[in-house]
Amino acid sequence: MSAAFALFDTAIGRCGIAWRDDAVAGFVMCGSDEQAAVSRFASRHQAQPAEPIAAIAAIIARVRRMLDGERIDLADVPVTLDVPAFERRVYAALRQIPPGETITYGALAERAGSPGAAQAVGAAMGRNPIPVIIPCHRVLAGSGKSGGFSAPGGVTTKFRILQIERAGRGEDGLLFDDLPLAVKS
């Protein structure tokens, strides 16, 4: 089957999903440039706009619920990746990190079988073709800093998703409890 894509609304704004057969091939957060998402799907996946098939509609519904704050684990969503073996290992290890938890670039490198490759893991996160479903927002720098995020809104979007997931620091509470504008629920 040829690739297709659809755009849809979520609590964090408009998103797009590309698929081939029943597997997700791409995901974008559109930000203010919806046309860039359309162009990306067309060029990267040779995808055409389409009404989502049932399997993809179910995935879209789960993504929406997750971004609405429901504790949804997307690790079982089928994906198709055209990436090097290292990135495939990193993304597979990352998909094992549950909602509400975070990992450092270095620890993720170790889990992927490449200790000492934290910078390469960071580069792989920047090239992640399926953010949110492959949850690169859950990866933080070992220094306690945020690390990057290549979606529109950058680190602000990363923190917003982590806050939606109620990401924690273990017994110390939520990641954002000590920030002046932390959302309390």
N, C-alpha and C positions, 0 to 999 in steps of 0.2 A: 504494500500500500504506500502511496505517496504521503508526504508529511502534510499536516494541516495545523492550523492554529486558531485560537479564539481569545478574545479579550473579555475580561470580566471585572466587576467591582468587588472590592474588599474593604474592610475597616481601615486599611492603611493606604487605600487608593486603588487605582486601576492596575490590574496585572494582566499578563498574557501567558498562555501556555501553548506549547507546540507538542504534537504527538505524532508517532508513527505506529501504526497498528494500535495496540492497547497500552503502549508505553510512552511515558513522558520523555521528550527529547530536548525541551527547552522551557525555561520559565523566566519571565522578566517582571520587574516592578516598573511600571511605565513612568511614574513621576508626571511631570507636566508635558512630556514629549511622547505621546501615544504613537506618532508616526515613526519614531525611532524604533519602537518595539516591532511594529509591522515590518519595517525595512530589515531589521535584524533577523526575524523569522524567515523572511523571503530569501535573504542572502545566505544565511547559515544553514538553513534546513530545506531550502527550496519549497517552503510551506505556503499553502494557500489558505485564505480564511474559510472557515467551515463551522457548522453547528457541531458542538462536541458530541462524539459518540457516547453511548451510555457509560462506559468505563471511565472516560475522561470527565464526563459530567459529574460522576460520583467523586472523582478526585478534586474537582473544582469545589464541590460542596464541602469536602473535608478541609481544604485549604481555607475557605471562607470561615468555617466554624473555628478552625485553629486561630485565625487572625482576629476573630471575635472574642477570643479568650478561653475557648474550650480546650481542655488538655487533650490534644489530638497528636498522636505519633504517626508521622508519615513515612516511617522507615520501610513499610511494606509496599509503598507505591512503586509499581514497576517503572524503571527508567531504562533508556537506551543511551549509551555514552560512546562517543567517538573521541576518546582522549587517550593519551599515553598510559602505559601500565602503572607508573608511579601515581598519577592522578586517580586512576581507577581504584588503587589500594587506599589512597587517602580518603576519597569520597565514601568508599565502603566502610572504613573505620569511623568516619564522621557520622554516618547514618545510624550508628549504634549508640550515639549520645542522645539520651531521651530528652523530651521537652522539659524545660526548666533547669537543665544542667548545662554547664559550660566546660570547656577543655582549653588548654593552652596549645599554641602552635607546636611547641616542643613535645608535649605529651601526645598530641595527635600524630606527630612524626614517628614517635616510638610505637604507637599502636599500629601504624601502617607498615612497620618493619623497617623504618629508616631513621634510627636515632641520629640526632644531630642535624636533621634536615628541616629545621623549623622555618628557615627562610623559603625553602622550596615549597613547603606546605602553605605558607602565606601567599606565594605566587599562584599556587593551585586554587586557593580560595578566591583570588581575584579573577580567575578564569572559569569559575564554577558556572556551568551552563544551566544549572537547575537550582538556583538559590531557593530557600525556604524548604523545598522538598529534600534537597541535600543541604542541611542546615548550617551553612557557613557562618551564620550570625552567632552561632554558639561557640565560636573559636575566639579566644582572647589572648593577648600578649602575656607572656610569663611575668613581665614586670608589673602586672596589675593594670596596664593600660588597655585601651580598647582594641588596638589593632585596627585594620582598615575595614572598609565595606564598600564595594564598588557599585551598589545599587543607587538610584537617585536618592538624595538625602544623606548619603554616606553613613557615617557613624551614628548620626541621629536616628536614622531608620533602623540600624542594627540595634541600638538601645531600645527603640520603641518595640521591636519584635521581642527582644529579651524581656522587656517589661510585660508585654502581653502574655508571654509564657510564664511569668512570675519566676524568672530565673533566680536561683538562690546561691548563697555562699555557705551552704550547710547550716549549722546551728546558729550562725551569725545573722541569719535573716536574709532578706532579699538583697540583690545587688545594689538596688537604688534606694534603700531605706534611709541612708544618711545624706541623700541629696535634698536640697531645699524644695525642689519641685516634684519630689517623688509622689506618684499617684498611690493613694491608700485605698484599698478596697475592703 
